[in-house]
Amino acid sequence: MKNLINAQSPLSFKSKSKIAVALSTAILLSACGGTDQDEGTPATPEQVFSGQAIDGYVARSTVYLDTNNDATRNAWEAYAFTDNQGYFSYNPNTATDYCADTATAEQSQYCLKNVGVLDTAVLRIDGGYDVLTGEPFQGQLSRRISAIPEAGVTETVLTPITSLLTGIESDTERATVLSALSIQESDLDIDYLNTDGAGTIDSSLLNTALKVHKVVSILSDRLTDTYDEIGEELGTPNDASSAIYTQLANQILTSANDLDTVLANTDDLIHILDNAKSELQEIYQRKDIFLPADIGSLASPEYLNRAASVASSMSSVIDSLIIRDVSISETTTLGSVRAIESLLIKSINERATDTSIDNAITFLTNQDRTLPDALITSLASANADIASLAVNDFTGDDFDSLEDLAAASTLATDAEPFTQLGGFTLKVSDLDLGFSPNNLDDKEVEFYFDGAATDTEGSFSACVKYIDEASSDGTLGEGNTRGDLVDGYWSLLGASETTTETYSALLTINFLGATYQAILKPVGNETIANIDYEKVRFDFDGDLNVYHSEDGLTDSTIVPTSAAQCQERLPSRIGL
């Protein structure tokens, strides 16, 4: 099954406990398994790791124990997913122990449990969705922790700042990097989006975290675009971000400069790119992968200059929107982070020099704050549309009045939020059927959501038809299916008993023995060939497309129970 599309979700800041309370069960040791002790067979020890992933809060990411520190999850390494608030194993806001014996199957997917006892571990997250933006999370977060039981509670907060320190083992070097960031060791355990459980935001830590992660994302994307076997070949890192984090820390150490100086200096960023590139080339050579043409070096940086230049401008943008040591509201934080995300999306999608990136930088750093602040306010709304803003050129009619600017950054007025899913069916279709003889496409998904109308989460089943580049002679090709039955779990992101409306539904999909995360988002209506459709963005595993629904949500009167029934529900539209 290929991917469909994603867009931003509204933020629902919920009251959170202090991080120390949130992680009071960070490492739990229990004896379980084995046979009766009367038989003399010792029980197998287990470790449960608990914590939270924060960029914004990172929901439905894969969190795993990287036991060999190769920046990818190997088959033997324990893993779980983060919940809608970025927690794994235990959520203090709901007092839910996902690893409890009484946990449901849905809850258990958030339990990170290791069989055996580790002295130290590197925790990593890949993928998922940033709750602040609703966009796919780029890159990785990580943290090196001591897992020795006698060491007491380990506060497993994973942020861009902890990720910067993952590759540092020397206490002296660690202290030097912390000093360059103007933070202390204890700052690593702070939920900077909610320092006191009442929504207070630490603007300084947020500023630092955003700078680190956005710069790392732009630089790593430049390398991953070229060294595209990274993340694809078995045993390679998920992407280049782990190498960029390592080399950013090394550049801080060797230059003896503070973080802001390094991040704003194009020469330093080119140096980081050059060294990280060498890491990736060494992996290619070790695995006997054909090396692509060299993209440049510190001595000859022409193909590195653009990424370094755009990345170096991120600091000034973030400083304009997230001012350190100044009180910042949840609304301003939400709008600002979404504006920054739109620029990041522009930057990582750039293939040739895109002047709209420079336009966006100029616009967001303008000292006359009238229009930038109006954009921030618009982006803080529940129906903000980062995806459209990310392809806007930030000039012309869209940006010459407050009204036009608001329209450019929000969903169409006919986009209706989800208010309930339980008990309903939703069929979405890709209207592009390709062309004969060898490029026929037929992609449709029909969801059957279990639960009551008042539920904000539950399970679902779905019929999936995925035919891509098929031949008119009936040859479907590898990975295609005429109709398969899958299952999983759904939840309305940010919805509660008092706030039922949301523009994002998170999905966990079990398909062909693997588990994937996805997001659904209503984005408006469209009439094609005299047929009225509801448009739905559906991001599955990172690929973004728009599907159409002719009927929208309807009562679930028929729920298939087999692939054969799915094929009856989703007949071929291309005669195959």
C-alpha positions in Angstrom: 0.0 0.0 0.0 1.4 3.3 -1.0 0.9 6.6 0.7 -1.8 9.2 0.4 -1.5 12.6 2.2 -1.0 14.5 5.4 -1.6 18.0 6.6 -1.5 19.9 9.8 -3.5 19.3 12.8 -4.8 21.7 15.5 -2.9 21.8 18.8 -4.8 20.9 21.9 -2.5 21.8 24.8 -3.5 19.6 27.6 -2.6 20.0 31.2 0.6 18.1 31.8 2.4 17.0 35.0 5.9 18.1 35.7 8.3 16.0 33.8 9.8 14.5 36.9 6.3 13.1 37.7 5.8 12.1 34.1 8.8 9.9 34.2 8.8 8.6 37.7 8.4 5.1 36.3 11.1 5.6 33.6 12.8 2.3 34.2 10.9 -0.5 35.9 12.4 -3.9 36.6 10.2 -6.9 36.9 10.7 -10.6 36.9 8.4 -12.4 34.5 8.3 -15.4 32.2 10.1 -18.7 32.8 8.7 -21.6 34.8 7.9 -21.9 38.5 10.8 -21.0 40.7 10.2 -24.3 42.6 11.6 -25.9 39.5 14.8 -23.9 39.9 14.6 -22.0 36.6 15.2 -18.3 37.0 12.7 -15.9 35.5 13.7 -13.7 32.6 14.3 -10.1 33.7 12.7 -7.3 31.7 13.2 -3.6 31.6 10.4 -1.2 30.7 11.6 2.2 29.4 9.2 5.2 29.8 9.4 8.7 28.5 8.3 11.4 26.1 9.4 12.6 22.6 9.4 16.4 22.2 10.1 18.6 19.2 6.6 19.6 19.4 5.2 16.4 21.0 5.9 13.6 18.5 2.9 11.3 18.2 2.9 7.8 16.7 6.7 7.7 16.1 8.6 4.4 16.4 10.7 4.5 19.7 13.3 1.8 20.0 16.4 0.7 21.9 19.3 1.1 19.5 21.5 -1.5 21.2 24.4 -1.2 18.6 24.0 2.5 18.1 23.7 2.3 14.3 20.8 4.8 14.1 18.3 2.3 12.7 16.0 -0.3 14.3 17.3 -3.8 13.8 15.0 -6.8 13.9 16.2 -7.8 17.4 15.8 -4.4 19.0 12.7 -3.7 21.2 10.4 -1.0 19.9 7.0 0.6 20.5 5.1 3.7 19.4 4.6 7.0 21.1 1.0 8.0 22.0 -0.9 11.1 20.9 1.0 13.2 23.4 4.4 11.7 22.6 4.6 9.4 25.6 5.6 5.8 25.6 5.1 3.1 28.3 3.4 5.5 30.7 1.3 8.6 30.2 1.0 10.7 33.4 -1.8 12.9 32.1 -4.1 9.9 31.8 -2.3 7.8 34.5 -2.2 5.0 31.9 0.4 2.2 32.2 0.8 0.9 28.7 2.9 -2.1 30.0 0.4 -3.2 32.7 -0.9 -6.8 32.6 -4.3 -5.3 32.1 -3.4 -3.1 29.2 -5.5 -3.5 26.0 -3.9 -4.5 22.7 -4.3 -0.9 21.6 -2.5 0.4 24.7 0.2 -2.3 24.5 1.5 -0.8 21.2 2.9 2.1 23.3 4.9 -0.2 25.7 8.7 -0.3 25.3 9.9 -3.4 27.0 13.3 -5.1 26.7 13.9 -8.7 27.5 17.1 -8.8 29.6 19.0 -6.0 31.4 21.0 -3.3 29.7 23.7 -1.2 31.5 23.4 1.6 29.0 21.2 2.2 26.0 20.5 4.7 23.2 16.8 5.4 22.8 15.8 6.7 19.4 12.6 7.7 17.6 11.9 7.7 13.9 8.8 9.0 12.0 5.5 10.0 13.5 3.8 13.4 13.5 4.6 16.6 15.3 1.5 17.4 17.3 2.1 21.2 17.0 2.2 21.1 13.2 0.4 17.9 12.3 3.2 17.4 9.7 5.4 14.3 9.5 8.3 14.5 11.9 11.6 14.8 10.0 14.7 12.9 11.1 15.4 11.3 14.4 15.5 12.1 18.1 17.8 10.2 20.5 19.2 10.0 24.0 22.0 8.0 25.6 20.9 6.9 29.0 22.2 4.8 31.9 19.9 1.9 32.4 21.6 0.5 35.5 18.8 -0.2 38.1 20.9 1.0 41.0 21.3 4.4 39.3 17.7 5.2 40.1 15.1 6.8 37.9 16.2 7.8 34.4 14.2 10.7 33.0 13.9 9.7 29.4 13.0 12.9 27.6 14.0 12.8 24.0 14.5 16.2 22.3 16.7 17.7 19.6 19.0 18.9 22.4 19.4 15.4 23.9 20.0 14.2 20.3 23.0 16.6 20.0 24.6 14.9 23.0 24.0 11.3 22.0 27.4 10.8 20.3 29.4 12.3 23.2 30.7 10.0 25.9 33.3 12.2 27.5 32.0 14.1 30.5 34.4 17.0 29.7 33.2 17.3 26.1 29.6 17.0 27.2 30.0 19.9 29.6 31.6 21.9 26.8 28.6 21.4 24.5 26.1 22.2 27.3 28.0 25.4 27.9 27.9 26.3 24.2 24.1 25.8 24.4 23.9 28.0 27.6 22.1 25.2 29.4 22.7 22.9 32.3 22.4 19.1 32.6 19.0 19.4 34.4 17.6 21.3 31.4 17.7 18.1 29.4 14.8 16.8 31.4 12.5 19.7 31.0 9.3 19.6 28.9 10.0 23.1 27.4 6.4 23.2 26.1 5.0 22.8 29.6 7.4 23.4 32.3 5.0 23.6 35.2 2.0 21.4 34.2 0.0 24.5 33.5 1.2 25.3 30.0 4.1 27.6 30.7 6.6 27.5 27.8 10.4 27.9 28.2 11.1 30.2 25.2 14.8 29.8 25.5 14.9 26.0 25.4 12.2 26.0 22.7 14.3 28.4 20.6 17.4 26.2 21.0 15.6 23.0 20.2 14.0 24.4 17.1 17.2 25.8 15.8 19.1 22.5 16.3 16.4 20.3 14.7 15.5 22.5 11.8 19.2 23.1 10.8 19.9 19.4 11.2 16.9 18.5 9.1 17.9 20.8 6.2 21.5 19.5 6.2 20.6 15.9 6.5 18.1 16.1 3.7 20.8 17.5 1.4 22.9 14.4 2.0 20.0 11.8 2.0 18.9 13.1 -1.4 22.3 12.1 -2.8 23.1 9.1 -0.7 19.7 7.6 -1.2 20.6 4.1 -0.1 20.8 5.4 3.4 17.7 4.2 5.2 17.0 1.7 2.4 19.9 -0.7 2.6 19.8 -3.0 5.5 21.9 -1.8 8.4 22.3 1.8 7.3 21.0 4.7 9.4 17.4 5.7 9.0 18.6 9.0 7.4 21.6 11.3 7.6 20.4 13.2 10.6 22.4 11.0 13.1 25.6 11.9 11.2 24.7 15.6 11.2 24.0 15.6 14.9 27.4 14.0 15.6 29.3 16.4 13.3 27.4 19.5 14.7 28.6 18.5 18.2 32.1 18.0 16.9 32.1 21.4 15.2 31.0 23.1 18.4 33.9 21.3 20.2 36.6 22.0 17.6 35.6 25.6 16.9 35.1 26.5 20.6 32.1 28.7 19.5 28.7 28.7 20.9 25.7 27.1 19.2 24.3 30.2 17.7 27.6 31.2 16.1 28.0 27.7 14.5 24.4 27.5 13.2 24.6 30.9 11.6 28.0 30.4 10.0 27.8 28.9 6.5 31.5 27.8 6.6 30.8 25.8 9.8 27.7 24.2 8.3 29.7 23.3 5.1 32.3 21.7 7.3 29.5 19.7 9.1 28.1 18.6 5.8 31.6 17.6 4.5 32.3 15.5 7.6 28.9 13.9 7.7 29.2 13.1 4.0 32.5 11.3 4.8 30.6 9.2 7.4 28.0 8.2 4.8 30.7 7.4 2.1 32.4 5.1 4.6 29.1 3.2 5.2 28.7 2.9 1.4 32.2 1.5 1.0 31.8 -0.9 3.9 28.6 -2.3 2.5 30.0 -2.3 -1.1 27.3 0.2 -2.3 28.1 2.1 -5.5 29.1 5.6 -4.6 27.3 8.5 -6.3 29.2 11.4 -7.7 30.8 13.6 -5.0 28.6 16.6 -4.1 31.5 18.8 -2.9 33.8 19.4 0.0 35.1 22.1 2.3 37.6 22.9 -0.4 35.1 22.8 -3.2 31.7 23.5 -1.7 29.6 24.6 -4.7 27.0 21.8 -4.2 26.9 22.3 -0.5 26.5 26.1 -0.4 22.7 26.3 -1.0 21.8 24.0 1.8 24.3 25.6 4.2 23.0 29.1 3.3 19.3 28.2 3.8 20.1 26.4 7.0 22.1 29.3 8.4 19.1 31.6 7.9 16.9 29.4 10.1 18.5 30.9 13.2 17.4 34.4 12.3 13.9 33.3 11.5 13.5 31.4 14.8 15.0 34.3 16.7 12.4 36.6 15.1 9.5 34.3 16.1 10.6 32.7 19.3 12.4 35.3 21.4 14.5 33.9 24.2 13.7 34.7 27.8 10.5 36.4 26.8 7.1 35.0 27.9 5.3 33.4 25.0 1.7 32.2 24.8 0.5 28.8 23.6 -1.2 30.5 20.7 1.9 32.4 19.6 4.0 29.3 20.0 1.6 27.3 17.8 1.5 29.8 15.0 5.2 30.5 15.1 6.2 26.8 15.0 3.9 26.2 12.1 5.4 29.2 10.2 8.9 27.7 10.8 7.6 24.3 9.6 6.4 25.8 6.4 9.9 27.2 5.7 11.4 23.8 6.6 9.1 22.0 4.1 10.1 24.5 1.4 13.7 23.9 2.2 13.8 20.1 2.2 11.6 20.0 -1.0 13.9 22.4 -2.9 15.5 20.8 -6.0 16.7 23.9 -7.8 17.2 27.3 -6.3 13.8 28.4 -5.1 13.4 32.2 -4.6 10.3 31.7 -2.6 12.5 30.4 0.3 14.3 33.7 0.3 11.0 35.5 0.1 9.7 33.5 3.2 12.9 34.3 5.2 12.6 38.0 4.3 8.9 38.0 5.2 9.3 36.2 8.5 12.2 38.4 9.7 10.7 41.7 8.7 11.0 44.2 11.5 7.6 45.6 10.7 5.7 42.8 12.4 2.2 43.7 11.1 1.9 41.0 8.4 4.2 38.4 10.0 2.2 38.6 13.3 -1.0 38.3 11.3 0.3 35.2 9.7 1.2 33.7 13.1 -2.3 34.4 14.4 -3.8 32.8 11.3 -1.6 29.7 11.6 -2.6 29.2 15.2 -6.2 28.5 14.2 -7.6 24.9 14.1 -7.9 25.0 10.3 -4.4 26.2 9.6 -3.0 24.9 6.3 0.8 24.5 6.4 0.8 22.3 3.3 -0.6 25.1 1.1 1.5 27.8 2.8 4.6 25.7 2.1 4.1 25.9 -1.7 3.2 29.7 -1.6 5.8 32.1 -2.9 5.2 34.6 0.0 4.7 37.5 -2.4 2.0 39.0 -4.5 -1.7 39.1 -4.0 -1.6 36.4 -1.3 0.5 38.5 1.0 -0.6 42.1 0.4 -3.5 42.2 2.8 -4.5 40.6 6.1 -7.5 38.9 4.5 -5.6 37.4 1.6 -2.8 36.3 4.0 -5.3 34.5 6.2 -6.8 32.8 3.2 -3.4 31.6 2.1 -2.6 29.9 5.4 -6.0 28.2 6.3 -8.0 25.4 4.8 -10.9 26.1 2.5 -14.0 27.3 4.3 -15.9 24.2 3.2 -13.4 21.9 4.9 -15.4 20.3 7.8 -13.6 18.9 10.8 -14.1 15.4 12.1 -16.4 15.3 15.1 -16.9 11.5 15.2 -15.7 8.3 13.5 -17.0 5.4 15.6 -19.7 3.5 13.7 -18.9 5.1 10.4 -17.4 4.1 7.0 -15.2 6.3 4.9 -14.2 5.4 1.3 -11.4 7.4 -0.3 -10.2 7.0 -3.9 -7.4 8.2 -6.1 -9.1 9.6 -9.2 -6.0 9.3 -11.3 -6.3 6.0 -13.1 -3.1 6.3 -15.0 -3.0 5.2 -18.7 -2.7 2.1 -20.8 -1.0 -0.1 -21.7 1.6 -0.2 -18.9 0.7 2.5 -16.4 -2.7 1.8 -15.1 -3.5 2.8 -11.5 -6.4 1.9 -9.2 -6.1 2.9 -5.6 -8.9 2.9 -3.1 -9.3 2.4 0.7 -12.6 1.9 2.6 -12.3 2.3 6.4 -14.8 0.8 8.9 -14.4 2.6 12.2 -15.6 0.7 15.3 -17.0 2.5 18.4 -19.8 4.7 19.5 -20.5 8.1 18.1 -19.0 9.8 21.2 -15.7 7.8 21.1 -12.5 9.7 20.4 -10.5 6.5 19.7 -11.1 2.9 18.8 -10.2 0.1 16.4 -11.0 -0.2 12.7 -10.7 -2.5 9.7 -10.2 -1.4 6.1 -10.3 -2.8 2.6 -7.3 -1.8 0.6 -7.0 -1.9 -3.2 -3.6 -0.8 -4.5 -2.7 -1.2 -8.2 0.2 0.9 -9.5 1.6 0.9 -13.0 -0.2 -2.3 -14.0 -0.4 -3.6 -17.6 -3.6 -3.9 -19.6 -2.7 -7.6 -20.0 -3.6 -8.1 -16.3 0.0 -8.0 -15.0 -0.2 -6.1 -11.7 3.4 -6.1 -10.6 5.1 -6.6 -7.2 3.3 -5.2 -4.2 -0.1 -4.7 -5.9 -3.3 -6.0 -4.5 -6.8 -6.2 -5.9 -8.2 -6.0 -2.3 -6.8 -6.9 1.1 -8.4 -6.7 4.6 -6.3 -4.8 7.2 -6.9 -3.6 10.7 -5.6 -1.1 13.2 -6.5 1.7 15.6 -7.8 5.2 15.2 -7.9 8.3 17.4 -9.0 11.9 16.9 -6.0 14.0 17.6 -6.6 16.7 20.2 -10.3 15.7 20.7 -11.8 15.2 24.2 -15.2 15.0 25.8 -15.4 18.8 25.7 -13.7 19.4 22.4 -14.8 17.0 19.8 -13.8 18.8 16.6 -10.4 18.0 15.0 -8.9 18.2 11.5 -6.7 15.1 12.1 -7.4 11.5 12.7 -4.3 9.3 13.6 -4.2 5.7 12.4 -2.1 2.7 13.3 -2.4 0.3 10.4 -1.4 -3.4 10.5 -0.6 -4.4 6.9 1.3 -7.5 5.6 2.9 -8.2 8.9 4.1 -4.7 9.5 2.7 -1.7 11.4 2.5 1.8 9.9 1.3 5.2 11.1 -0.9 7.4 9.1 -3.1 10.5 9.3 -6.4 11.5 7.7 -7.4 15.2 7.2 -10.5 16.7 5.6 -9.5 19.6 3.3 -12.6 20.7 1.5 -14.9 19.9 -1.4 -14.4 19.6 -5.2 -16.8 19.0 -8.1 -15.4 16.9 -10.9 -17.5 15.8 -13.9 -20.6 16.9 -12.1 -19.9 14.7 -9.1 -19.4 16.4 -5.7 -16.5 15.0 -3.7 -15.0 15.6 -0.3 -11.2 15.8 -0.4 -9.2 13.9 2.1 -5.5 14.1 2.7 -4.1 10.8 3.7 -0.4 10.4 4.7 0.7 6.8 4.9 4.3 6.2 5.8 5.4 9.7 4.6 4.0 9.8 1.1 1.6 12.7 0.6 -1.4 12.7 -1.8 -5.0 13.9 -2.0 -7.8 11.3 -2.3 -11.5 11.9 -2.9 -14.6 10.6 -1.2 -18.0 10.7 -3.0 -20.1 9.9 0.0 -18.0 11.1 3.0 -18.7 9.4 6.3 -21.6 7.0 6.1 -23.1 4.5 8.6 -21.2 1.2 8.8 -23.9 -1.3 7.7 -21.6 -3.8 6.0 -18.1 -4.6 7.3 -16.2 -7.1 5.2 -14.4 -10.0 7.0 -12.2 -11.3 4.2 -10.1 -10.2 1.2 -12.6 -11.7 -1.2 -15.3 -9.5 0.3 -13.0 -6.5 0.0 -12.5 -7.2 -3.7 -16.3 -7.2 -4.1 -16.5 -3.9 -2.2 -13.7 -2.3 -4.3 -14.2 -3.6 -7.9 -11.7 -2.7 -10.6 -12.1 0.7 -12.2 -9.6 -0.1 -15.0 -10.9 -3.4 -16.3 -8.4 -5.7 -14.5 
